[in-house]
Amino acid sequence: MTPLRLGVSLQPRWPLHDGADALRAARHAEELGFDHVAVGNRLLDSGFGLDTDPFVLLSAVAGATTRLRLLTSVLVAPYYPALVLANQAATLDVISGGRLILGVGTGWNPDEFAAVGVPAGERGARTDDHLGAVKALWSRRPADFDGPFTRLRAAHLGVPPVTPGGPPVWVGGHSDAALRRVVRFGDGWYGSGVDAAEVTDVRRRLRDLAGAEHADRLTLASAGFLTPPGFPAAVAPPGRPLGGAAPTAASVADDLARLTEAGLAECTLWLPLAAEHVDRALEWIATEVTPRLA
């Protein structure tokens, strides 16, 4: 069985006046052997931390690190015109040397949809349209595409991605529509706070939709919410806590082992901690939890 790859979200409560803390945490995560860092996509204050633009922050992380993979977790595809999305993602893929993973979802926040002028009721159709156009722009020069919201004729993307066919796309969501989107456009599925039974169910549903051969090539990944013991939570985690309500290294490792056995390949740890505790929390995970996963 392939070992579970652990990443960390860069969305704790960083001081608003010092975003460099996030870069220091990314470098420390790389030094400790984490696989990736992730940045979400909120335009209005979420209450969970420093709501930076994922492409901008991950570009800075790319310059501050050499190995760490870079995950948008998740980027709200309908917020971006398809051509802009394709070009920005390809740019980050190039400057990072092929380290980008484009995690995408349809979004949900009605205030943000209203603010960007996109009807929330069109978010699923726009996501499908944009992913189709993005894939065309990444894989063909010139690219033609006809969709309900995007039309391309002999288009040459300004920055071809360095990854053949473009960076891997992980599609978020648990609905039937989201899983059909995974099969149609994705290289993987991205969940949130899942347990082993949910991973097993998603894997079964993907096999039903696409057949075992195709479904088993897809990466199954998820965010996991962890408050390490002895660390005060700055905000309430927005989902099921890894390792239970009073986690220990053993209970967290057992939880992750069950997820791995169910088919999860990647887990992004979302730590609801203030910035001053992040380095020590990462060290606790690297020294107390990771060795138990070997």
C-alpha atoms as a printed R data frame, in Angstrom:
    type eleno elety resid chain resno       x      y       z
1   ATOM     1    CA   MET     A     1   0.000  0.000   0.000
2   ATOM     2    CA   THR     A     2   1.366  3.429  -0.965
3   ATOM     3    CA   PRO     A     3   2.007  5.612   2.107
4   ATOM     4    CA   LEU     A     4  -0.397  8.493   2.652
5   ATOM     5    CA   ARG     A     5   1.059 11.840   1.594
6   ATOM     6    CA   LEU     A     6   0.470 14.629   4.110
7   ATOM     7    CA   GLY     A     7   0.216 18.318   3.330
8   ATOM     8    CA   VAL     A     8  -0.764 21.353   5.341
9   ATOM     9    CA   SER     A     9  -3.154 24.220   4.723
10  ATOM    10    CA   LEU     A    10  -1.738 27.741   4.860
11  ATOM    11    CA   GLN     A    11  -4.928 29.137   6.325
12  ATOM    12    CA   PRO     A    12  -4.406 29.471  10.068
13  ATOM    13    CA   ARG     A    13  -4.983 32.869  11.624
14  ATOM    14    CA   TRP     A    14  -1.920 34.696  10.317
15  ATOM    15    CA   PRO     A    15  -1.480 38.304  11.496
16  ATOM    16    CA   LEU     A    16  -2.988 40.562   8.861
17  ATOM    17    CA   HIS     A    17   0.090 42.789   8.969
18  ATOM    18    CA   ASP     A    18   2.588 39.967   8.364
19  ATOM    19    CA   GLY     A    19   1.748 37.568   5.579
20  ATOM    20    CA   ALA     A    20   5.397 36.480   5.540
21  ATOM    21    CA   ASP     A    21   4.512 34.096   8.386
22  ATOM    22    CA   ALA     A    22   2.768 31.928   5.802
23  ATOM    23    CA   LEU     A    23   5.958 31.712   3.721
24  ATOM    24    CA   ARG     A    24   8.008 30.814   6.776
25  ATOM    25    CA   ALA     A    25   5.512 28.045   7.584
26  ATOM    26    CA   ALA     A    26   5.710 26.727   4.020
27  ATOM    27    CA   ARG     A    27   9.500 26.555   4.175
28  ATOM    28    CA   HIS     A    28   9.316 24.784   7.523
29  ATOM    29    CA   ALA     A    29   6.773 22.303   6.147
30  ATOM    30    CA   GLU     A    30   9.157 21.511   3.303
31  ATOM    31    CA   GLU     A    31  12.065 21.041   5.725
32  ATOM    32    CA   LEU     A    32   9.933 18.621   7.780
33  ATOM    33    CA   GLY     A    33   9.070 16.499   4.743
34  ATOM    34    CA   PHE     A    34   5.453 17.459   4.093
35  ATOM    35    CA   ASP     A    35   4.245 16.787   0.559
36  ATOM    36    CA   HIS     A    36   2.278 19.947  -0.220
37  ATOM    37    CA   VAL     A    37   0.784 23.168   1.057
38  ATOM    38    CA   ALA     A    38  -2.720 24.339   0.241
39  ATOM    39    CA   VAL     A    39  -4.466 27.703  -0.007
40  ATOM    40    CA   GLY     A    40  -8.219 28.217  -0.194
41  ATOM    41    CA   ASN     A    41 -10.200 30.714  -2.247
42  ATOM    42    CA   ARG     A    42 -12.265 33.178  -0.248
43  ATOM    43    CA   LEU     A    43 -12.770 36.740  -1.457
44  ATOM    44    CA   LEU     A    44 -14.616 38.043   1.598
45  ATOM    45    CA   ASP     A    45 -13.525 37.559   5.209
46  ATOM    46    CA   SER     A    46 -14.181 33.934   6.169
47  ATOM    47    CA   GLY     A    47 -13.369 34.279   9.855
48  ATOM    48    CA   PHE     A    48 -10.915 31.374   9.533
49  ATOM    49    CA   GLY     A    49  -7.722 33.260   8.798
50  ATOM    50    CA   LEU     A    50  -5.850 35.337   6.264
51  ATOM    51    CA   ASP     A    51  -7.952 34.982   3.103
52  ATOM    52    CA   THR     A    52  -5.215 35.436   0.532
53  ATOM    53    CA   ASP     A    53  -5.568 34.894  -3.195
54  ATOM    54    CA   PRO     A    54  -4.430 31.308  -3.833
55  ATOM    55    CA   PHE     A    55  -2.502 31.998  -7.034
56  ATOM    56    CA   VAL     A    56  -0.653 34.971  -5.526
57  ATOM    57    CA   LEU     A    57   0.296 33.274  -2.257
58  ATOM    58    CA   LEU     A    58   1.243 29.982  -3.925
59  ATOM    59    CA   SER     A    59   3.426 31.877  -6.409
60  ATOM    60    CA   ALA     A    60   5.295 33.352  -3.445
61  ATOM    61    CA   VAL     A    61   5.558 29.878  -1.892
62  ATOM    62    CA   ALA     A    62   6.927 28.546  -5.180
63  ATOM    63    CA   GLY     A    63   9.743 31.078  -4.973
64  ATOM    64    CA   ALA     A    64  10.442 30.254  -1.325
65  ATOM    65    CA   THR     A    65  10.578 26.464  -1.722
66  ATOM    66    CA   THR     A    66  12.037 23.889  -4.106
67  ATOM    67    CA   ARG     A    67  10.120 20.617  -3.664
68  ATOM    68    CA   LEU     A    68   6.788 21.324  -1.992
69  ATOM    69    CA   ARG     A    69   3.732 20.823  -4.201
70  ATOM    70    CA   LEU     A    70   1.195 23.650  -4.374
71  ATOM    71    CA   LEU     A    71  -2.540 22.974  -4.042
72  ATOM    72    CA   THR     A    72  -5.484 25.312  -4.494
73  ATOM    73    CA   SER     A    73  -7.912 23.941  -1.944
74  ATOM    74    CA   VAL     A    74 -10.227 24.668  -3.543
75  ATOM    75    CA   LEU     A    75 -10.338 27.382  -6.164
76  ATOM    76    CA   VAL     A    76 -13.875 28.514  -7.054
77  ATOM    77    CA   ALA     A    77 -13.838 28.055 -10.823
78  ATOM    78    CA   PRO     A    78 -16.897 30.235 -11.638
79  ATOM    79    CA   TYR     A    79 -15.177 33.316 -10.165
80  ATOM    80    CA   TYR     A    80 -12.619 33.290 -13.009
81  ATOM    81    CA   PRO     A    81 -13.141 33.649 -16.759
82  ATOM    82    CA   ALA     A    82 -11.899 30.441 -18.324
83  ATOM    83    CA   LEU     A    83  -9.056 32.064 -20.254
84  ATOM    84    CA   VAL     A    84  -7.822 33.890 -17.145
85  ATOM    85    CA   LEU     A    85  -8.016 30.694 -15.090
86  ATOM    86    CA   ALA     A    86  -6.081 28.711 -17.699
87  ATOM    87    CA   ASN     A    87  -3.375 31.368 -18.004
88  ATOM    88    CA   GLN     A    88  -2.923 31.956 -14.275
89  ATOM    89    CA   ALA     A    89  -2.726 28.249 -13.492
90  ATOM    90    CA   ALA     A    90  -0.318 27.611 -16.372
91  ATOM    91    CA   THR     A    91   1.860 30.519 -15.198
92  ATOM    92    CA   LEU     A    92   2.096 29.041 -11.697
93  ATOM    93    CA   ASP     A    93   2.786 25.610 -13.170
94  ATOM    94    CA   VAL     A    94   5.698 27.081 -15.142
95  ATOM    95    CA   ILE     A    95   7.286 29.180 -12.398
96  ATOM    96    CA   SER     A    96   6.993 26.332  -9.880
97  ATOM    97    CA   GLY     A    97   8.538 23.770 -12.203
98  ATOM    98    CA   GLY     A    98   5.367 21.702 -12.458
99  ATOM    99    CA   ARG     A    99   4.419 21.629  -8.778
100 ATOM   100    CA   LEU     A   100   0.850 22.958  -9.047
101 ATOM   101    CA   ILE     A   101  -2.246 20.872  -8.292
102 ATOM   102    CA   LEU     A   102  -5.378 22.744  -9.310
103 ATOM   103    CA   GLY     A   103  -8.080 21.871  -6.794
104 ATOM   104    CA   VAL     A   104 -11.398 23.307  -7.992
105 ATOM   105    CA   GLY     A   105 -14.992 23.497  -6.851
106 ATOM   106    CA   THR     A   106 -18.223 25.239  -7.736
107 ATOM   107    CA   GLY     A   107 -18.321 27.467  -4.638
108 ATOM   108    CA   TRP     A   108 -21.281 28.199  -2.402
109 ATOM   109    CA   ASN     A   109 -21.067 31.706  -0.890
110 ATOM   110    CA   PRO     A   110 -23.990 33.831  -2.163
111 ATOM   111    CA   ASP     A   111 -22.365 37.101  -1.034
112 ATOM   112    CA   GLU     A   112 -19.213 36.390  -3.024
113 ATOM   113    CA   PHE     A   113 -21.147 35.339  -6.118
114 ATOM   114    CA   ALA     A   114 -23.168 38.561  -5.925
115 ATOM   115    CA   ALA     A   115 -20.002 40.627  -5.468
116 ATOM   116    CA   VAL     A   116 -18.286 39.162  -8.553
117 ATOM   117    CA   GLY     A   117 -21.465 39.402 -10.626
118 ATOM   118    CA   VAL     A   118 -21.852 35.678 -11.305
119 ATOM   119    CA   PRO     A   119 -25.301 34.119 -10.766
120 ATOM   120    CA   ALA     A   120 -24.925 31.459  -8.081
121 ATOM   121    CA   GLY     A   121 -27.428 29.256  -9.897
122 ATOM   122    CA   GLU     A   122 -25.008 28.961 -12.827
123 ATOM   123    CA   ARG     A   123 -22.036 27.808 -10.750
124 ATOM   124    CA   GLY     A   124 -22.175 24.153 -11.799
125 ATOM   125    CA   ALA     A   125 -22.616 24.911 -15.494
126 ATOM   126    CA   ARG     A   126 -19.866 27.545 -15.380
127 ATOM   127    CA   THR     A   127 -17.476 25.158 -13.654
128 ATOM   128    CA   ASP     A   128 -18.029 22.542 -16.362
129 ATOM   129    CA   ASP     A   129 -17.639 25.151 -19.092
130 ATOM   130    CA   HIS     A   130 -14.461 26.604 -17.610
131 ATOM   131    CA   LEU     A   131 -12.808 23.239 -16.976
132 ATOM   132    CA   GLY     A   132 -13.552 22.148 -20.523
133 ATOM   133    CA   ALA     A   133 -12.060 25.328 -21.934
134 ATOM   134    CA   VAL     A   134  -9.043 25.183 -19.615
135 ATOM   135    CA   LYS     A   135  -8.277 21.606 -20.633
136 ATOM   136    CA   ALA     A   136  -8.547 22.583 -24.305
137 ATOM   137    CA   LEU     A   137  -6.191 25.540 -23.862
138 ATOM   138    CA   TRP     A   138  -3.639 23.427 -22.000
139 ATOM   139    CA   SER     A   139  -3.594 20.541 -24.455
140 ATOM   140    CA   ARG     A   140  -4.030 22.111 -27.888
141 ATOM   141    CA   ARG     A   141  -2.359 24.975 -29.740
142 ATOM   142    CA   PRO     A   142  -4.406 26.384 -31.332
143 ATOM   143    CA   ALA     A   143  -7.495 25.526 -29.261
144 ATOM   144    CA   ASP     A   144 -11.124 25.721 -30.297
145 ATOM   145    CA   PHE     A   145 -13.916 25.458 -27.732
146 ATOM   146    CA   ASP     A   146 -17.659 26.065 -27.743
147 ATOM   147    CA   GLY     A   147 -19.393 26.236 -24.394
148 ATOM   148    CA   PRO     A   148 -22.328 28.121 -22.902
149 ATOM   149    CA   PHE     A   149 -20.016 30.747 -21.357
150 ATOM   150    CA   THR     A   150 -16.718 30.426 -23.282
151 ATOM   151    CA   ARG     A   151 -16.016 30.454 -27.008
152 ATOM   152    CA   LEU     A   152 -12.484 30.055 -28.360
153 ATOM   153    CA   ARG     A   153 -11.280 30.108 -31.949
154 ATOM   154    CA   ALA     A   154  -7.675 29.201 -32.822
155 ATOM   155    CA   ALA     A   155  -6.586 30.360 -29.371
156 ATOM   156    CA   HIS     A   156  -2.948 30.123 -28.318
157 ATOM   157    CA   LEU     A   157  -2.630 30.357 -24.536
158 ATOM   158    CA   GLY     A   158  -0.030 32.947 -23.574
159 ATOM   159    CA   VAL     A   159   1.789 30.566 -21.219
160 ATOM   160    CA   PRO     A   160   1.741 26.859 -22.094
161 ATOM   161    CA   PRO     A   161   1.966 24.750 -18.920
162 ATOM   162    CA   VAL     A   162   5.207 22.890 -18.288
163 ATOM   163    CA   THR     A   163   3.249 19.808 -17.170
164 ATOM   164    CA   PRO     A   164   2.104 17.897 -20.286
165 ATOM   165    CA   GLY     A   165  -1.628 18.440 -20.667
166 ATOM   166    CA   GLY     A   166  -1.585 20.886 -17.771
167 ATOM   167    CA   PRO     A   167  -1.357 20.516 -13.998
168 ATOM   168    CA   PRO     A   168  -3.457 17.796 -12.351
169 ATOM   169    CA   VAL     A   169  -7.014 18.846 -11.542
170 ATOM   170    CA   TRP     A   170  -8.671 17.666  -8.328
171 ATOM   171    CA   VAL     A   171 -12.414 18.300  -8.275
172 ATOM   172    CA   GLY     A   172 -14.066 18.951  -4.928
173 ATOM   173    CA   GLY     A   173 -17.542 17.935  -3.816
174 ATOM   174    CA   HIS     A   174 -19.627 14.950  -2.734
175 ATOM   175    CA   SER     A   175 -22.710 15.342  -4.946
176 ATOM   176    CA   ASP     A   176 -23.457 13.186  -7.972
177 ATOM   177    CA   ALA     A   177 -22.775 16.202 -10.196
178 ATOM   178    CA   ALA     A   178 -19.385 16.726  -8.544
179 ATOM   179    CA   LEU     A   179 -18.382 13.101  -9.079
180 ATOM   180    CA   ARG     A   180 -19.465 13.240 -12.719
181 ATOM   181    CA   ARG     A   181 -17.255 16.324 -12.999
182 ATOM   182    CA   VAL     A   182 -14.332 14.351 -11.523
183 ATOM   183    CA   VAL     A   183 -14.764 11.648 -14.148
184 ATOM   184    CA   ARG     A   184 -15.126 14.107 -17.005
185 ATOM   185    CA   PHE     A   185 -12.415 16.636 -16.173
186 ATOM   186    CA   GLY     A   186 -10.441 15.500 -13.154
187 ATOM   187    CA   ASP     A   187  -7.269 13.685 -12.262
188 ATOM   188    CA   GLY     A   188  -8.527 13.308  -8.713
189 ATOM   189    CA   TRP     A   189 -11.273 13.934  -6.172
190 ATOM   190    CA   TYR     A   190 -10.944 16.266  -3.178
191 ATOM   191    CA   GLY     A   191 -13.079 15.897  -0.074
192 ATOM   192    CA   SER     A   192 -13.358 17.669   3.255
193 ATOM   193    CA   GLY     A   193 -13.290 16.133   6.708
194 ATOM   194    CA   VAL     A   194 -14.151 12.663   5.421
195 ATOM   195    CA   ASP     A   195 -14.031  9.406   7.329
196 ATOM   196    CA   ALA     A   196 -13.093  6.009   5.915
197 ATOM   197    CA   ALA     A   197 -16.704  5.080   5.138
198 ATOM   198    CA   GLU     A   198 -17.129  8.238   3.035
199 ATOM   199    CA   VAL     A   199 -13.923  7.531   1.102
200 ATOM   200    CA   THR     A   200 -15.114  3.998   0.432
201 ATOM   201    CA   ASP     A   201 -18.464  5.316  -0.767
202 ATOM   202    CA   VAL     A   202 -16.889  7.905  -3.092
203 ATOM   203    CA   ARG     A   203 -14.584  5.257  -4.528
204 ATOM   204    CA   ARG     A   204 -17.566  2.966  -5.201
205 ATOM   205    CA   ARG     A   205 -19.567  5.763  -6.828
206 ATOM   206    CA   LEU     A   206 -16.651  6.743  -9.071
207 ATOM   207    CA   ARG     A   207 -16.275  3.122 -10.162
208 ATOM   208    CA   ASP     A   208 -19.991  2.972 -10.939
209 ATOM   209    CA   LEU     A   209 -19.687  6.112 -13.065
210 ATOM   210    CA   ALA     A   210 -16.423  5.417 -14.870
211 ATOM   211    CA   GLY     A   211 -15.552  1.763 -14.435
212 ATOM   212    CA   ALA     A   212 -12.882  0.397 -12.135
213 ATOM   213    CA   GLU     A   213  -9.943  0.913 -14.505
214 ATOM   214    CA   HIS     A   214 -10.520  4.645 -14.948
215 ATOM   215    CA   ALA     A   215 -11.710  5.293 -11.390
216 ATOM   216    CA   ASP     A   216  -8.707  3.568  -9.853
217 ATOM   217    CA   ARG     A   217  -6.370  5.940 -11.717
218 ATOM   218    CA   LEU     A   218  -7.933  8.926  -9.953
219 ATOM   219    CA   THR     A   219  -6.242 10.370  -6.880
220 ATOM   220    CA   LEU     A   220  -8.463 10.446  -3.798
221 ATOM   221    CA   ALA     A   221  -7.550 13.324  -1.499
222 ATOM   222    CA   SER     A   222  -9.168 15.288   1.307
223 ATOM   223    CA   ALA     A   223  -8.682 18.021   3.844
224 ATOM   224    CA   GLY     A   224  -8.514 16.797   7.433
225 ATOM   225    CA   PHE     A   225  -9.101 18.997  10.478
226 ATOM   226    CA   LEU     A   226  -6.552 18.553  13.267
227 ATOM   227    CA   THR     A   227  -5.990 20.371  16.545
228 ATOM   228    CA   PRO     A   228  -2.850 18.742  17.991
229 ATOM   229    CA   PRO     A   229  -2.939 18.009  21.726
230 ATOM   230    CA   GLY     A   230  -1.730 20.848  23.905
231 ATOM   231    CA   PHE     A   231  -2.381 23.524  21.285
232 ATOM   232    CA   PRO     A   232  -5.247 26.017  21.711
233 ATOM   233    CA   ALA     A   233  -7.666 26.243  18.802
234 ATOM   234    CA   ALA     A   234  -8.058 29.809  17.530
235 ATOM   235    CA   VAL     A   235 -11.257 28.912  15.640
236 ATOM   236    CA   ALA     A   236 -13.564 25.919  15.678
237 ATOM   237    CA   PRO     A   237 -12.598 23.390  12.982
238 ATOM   238    CA   PRO     A   238 -15.276 23.339  10.265
239 ATOM   239    CA   GLY     A   239 -15.608 19.558  10.131
240 ATOM   240    CA   ARG     A   240 -14.887 16.162  11.688
241 ATOM   241    CA   PRO     A   241 -11.736 16.296  13.840
242 ATOM   242    CA   LEU     A   242  -8.978 13.860  12.915
243 ATOM   243    CA   GLY     A   243  -8.224 11.536  15.802
244 ATOM   244    CA   GLY     A   244 -11.407 12.388  17.668
245 ATOM   245    CA   ALA     A   245 -12.347 15.175  20.068
246 ATOM   246    CA   ALA     A   246  -9.221 14.602  22.204
247 ATOM   247    CA   PRO     A   247  -6.617 13.501  19.649
248 ATOM   248    CA   THR     A   248  -3.346 11.786  20.445
249 ATOM   249    CA   ALA     A   249  -0.559 10.829  18.080
250 ATOM   250    CA   ALA     A   250  -1.851  7.260  18.126
251 ATOM   251    CA   SER     A   251  -5.491  8.174  17.469
252 ATOM   252    CA   VAL     A   252  -4.560 10.546  14.631
253 ATOM   253    CA   ALA     A   253  -2.309  7.929  13.037
254 ATOM   254    CA   ASP     A   254  -5.026  5.286  13.388
255 ATOM   255    CA   ASP     A   255  -7.567  7.602  11.761
256 ATOM   256    CA   LEU     A   256  -5.191  8.335   8.885
257 ATOM   257    CA   ALA     A   257  -4.413  4.629   8.497
258 ATOM   258    CA   ARG     A   258  -8.129  3.835   8.118
259 ATOM   259    CA   LEU     A   259  -8.438  6.573   5.493
260 ATOM   260    CA   THR     A   260  -5.444  5.146   3.627
261 ATOM   261    CA   GLU     A   261  -6.892  1.645   3.720
262 ATOM   262    CA   ALA     A   262 -10.132  3.008   2.256
263 ATOM   263    CA   GLY     A   263  -8.175  4.486  -0.671
264 ATOM   264    CA   LEU     A   264  -7.186  8.022   0.353
265 ATOM   265    CA   ALA     A   265  -3.815  8.954  -1.139
266 ATOM   266    CA   GLU     A   266  -3.380 12.556   0.044
267 ATOM   267    CA   CYS     A   267  -4.510 14.414   3.163
268 ATOM   268    CA   THR     A   268  -4.185 18.166   3.689
269 ATOM   269    CA   LEU     A   269  -4.061 18.983   7.398
270 ATOM   270    CA   TRP     A   270  -6.071 22.081   8.286
271 ATOM   271    CA   LEU     A   271  -4.827 23.385  11.635
272 ATOM   272    CA   PRO     A   272  -7.172 25.874  13.380
273 ATOM   273    CA   LEU     A   273  -4.259 27.487  15.227
274 ATOM   274    CA   ALA     A   274  -2.873 30.960  15.698
275 ATOM   275    CA   ALA     A   275   0.279 31.674  13.711
276 ATOM   276    CA   GLU     A   276   2.636 31.479  16.692
277 ATOM   277    CA   HIS     A   277   1.767 27.800  17.243
278 ATOM   278    CA   VAL     A   278   2.031 26.531  13.660
279 ATOM   279    CA   ASP     A   279   5.751 25.666  13.586
280 ATOM   280    CA   ARG     A   280   5.570 23.562  16.762
281 ATOM   281    CA   ALA     A   281   2.368 21.876  15.571
282 ATOM   282    CA   LEU     A   282   4.052 20.896  12.295
283 ATOM   283    CA   GLU     A   283   7.006 19.530  14.244
284 ATOM   284    CA   TRP     A   284   4.652 17.478  16.441
285 ATOM   285    CA   ILE     A   285   2.996 15.956  13.363
286 ATOM   286    CA   ALA     A   286   6.357 15.223  11.713
287 ATOM   287    CA   THR     A   287   7.896 13.603  14.792
288 ATOM   288    CA   GLU     A   288   4.890 11.964  16.487
289 ATOM   289    CA   VAL     A   289   2.390 11.112  13.737
290 ATOM   290    CA   THR     A   290   4.261 10.644  10.466
291 ATOM   291    CA   PRO     A   291   6.572  7.863  11.741
292 ATOM   292    CA   ARG     A   292   3.508  5.850  12.780
293 ATOM   293    CA   LEU     A   293   2.250  5.914   9.156
294 ATOM   294    CA   ALA     A   294   5.312  4.164   7.733
